[in-house]
Amino acid sequence: MRRLRPANASPPTSPTMYVVELSLRLSPMPVAVERKEFEAAQTLYGEVRQALESGHPKVLDLSCEKDEHKRVSLLSSEILAVQTYEKSASGGGGKRPGFSFDS
């Protein structure tokens, strides 16, 4: 027997994810790492930015919060840019990455 939602019930809310996106030298596709918490995304952004500012190549190990077996290691000297943005798990919503005059 299927349970139906009442007509006045709001749809289940999708959790918000925060994306830290890295642009790499000579690579057309960025590397994106998702975090469930805003603070975790800001911490990772700060770590990447600190590695960029140091001027000394450093290996950064990144992992996926959802699947701990997914990992990637990057050399900080190959990172050109880092950005963060909010991504809605519903697929179409959320804030667009980069800078835009659209509201």
C-alpha positions as CSV (number, residue, x, y, z in Angstrom):
1,M,0.0,0.0,0.0
2,R,1.5,3.4,-1.0
3,R,1.3,6.3,1.3
4,L,0.4,9.6,-0.3
5,R,1.5,13.0,0.9
6,P,-1.3,15.4,1.8
7,A,-2.0,17.9,-0.9
8,N,-0.9,20.8,1.3
9,A,2.4,19.2,2.4
10,S,5.6,20.8,1.0
11,P,8.0,18.6,-1.0
12,P,11.0,17.2,0.9
13,T,13.8,19.6,0.9
14,S,17.1,18.6,-0.8
15,P,20.2,19.1,1.2
16,T,22.5,21.9,0.1
17,M,26.0,21.0,-1.0
18,Y,29.0,23.3,-1.2
19,V,31.4,22.9,-4.0
20,V,35.1,23.8,-4.0
21,E,36.2,23.9,-7.6
22,L,39.9,24.0,-8.7
23,S,41.0,25.1,-12.2
24,L,44.1,23.3,-13.3
25,R,46.9,24.3,-15.7
26,L,46.4,22.8,-19.2
27,S,43.2,21.1,-18.2
28,P,39.8,22.1,-19.7
29,M,37.9,20.5,-16.9
30,P,38.0,21.7,-13.3
31,V,38.3,19.4,-10.3
32,A,35.3,19.8,-8.0
33,V,35.0,18.5,-4.4
34,E,31.7,18.7,-2.6
35,R,31.2,19.3,1.1
36,K,28.0,19.0,3.1
37,E,28.8,21.8,5.5
38,F,29.6,25.4,4.6
39,E,32.4,25.6,7.2
40,A,34.1,22.5,5.7
41,A,34.0,24.0,2.2
42,Q,35.5,27.3,3.6
43,T,38.2,25.4,5.4
44,L,39.2,23.5,2.3
45,Y,39.1,26.7,0.3
46,G,41.4,28.3,2.8
47,E,43.9,25.4,2.7
48,V,44.0,25.5,-1.1
49,R,44.5,29.3,-1.1
50,Q,47.2,29.0,1.5
51,A,49.0,26.5,-0.6
52,L,48.8,28.9,-3.6
53,E,50.1,31.8,-1.6
54,S,53.1,30.0,-0.2
55,G,54.7,29.8,-3.6
56,H,56.2,26.4,-2.8
57,P,54.8,23.3,-4.6
58,K,52.8,21.1,-2.2
59,V,50.8,18.0,-2.7
60,L,47.1,18.4,-1.7
61,D,45.1,15.3,-1.0
62,L,41.4,15.7,-1.5
63,S,38.7,13.2,-0.8
64,C,34.9,12.9,-1.3
65,E,32.8,13.1,1.9
66,K,30.1,10.8,0.4
67,D,32.6,8.1,-0.7
68,E,35.8,8.0,1.3
69,H,37.4,5.7,-1.3
70,K,37.3,8.5,-3.9
71,R,40.6,10.5,-3.6
72,V,42.8,12.7,-5.7
73,S,46.2,14.3,-5.1
74,L,47.1,17.5,-6.8
75,L,50.3,19.5,-7.0
76,S,49.5,23.0,-5.8
77,S,51.7,24.6,-8.4
78,E,49.3,23.3,-11.1
79,I,46.3,25.0,-9.6
80,L,45.4,28.3,-11.3
81,A,42.2,29.2,-9.4
82,V,39.9,28.1,-6.7
83,Q,36.3,29.0,-6.1
84,T,33.4,27.9,-3.9
85,Y,29.7,27.9,-4.6
86,E,26.5,26.5,-3.3
87,K,24.9,23.7,-5.2
88,S,21.4,22.4,-4.7
89,A,21.0,18.7,-4.8
90,S,17.8,19.1,-6.7
91,G,19.8,19.5,-9.9
92,G,18.8,22.8,-11.4
93,G,18.9,25.3,-8.5
94,G,21.5,26.9,-6.5
95,K,23.9,29.7,-7.1
96,R,25.9,29.8,-10.3
97,P,29.7,29.5,-10.0
98,G,31.9,32.4,-10.9
99,F,30.9,36.0,-11.0
100,S,27.7,37.1,-12.7
101,F,25.4,40.2,-12.8
102,D,22.4,37.9,-13.0
103,S,20.3,37.9,-9.8
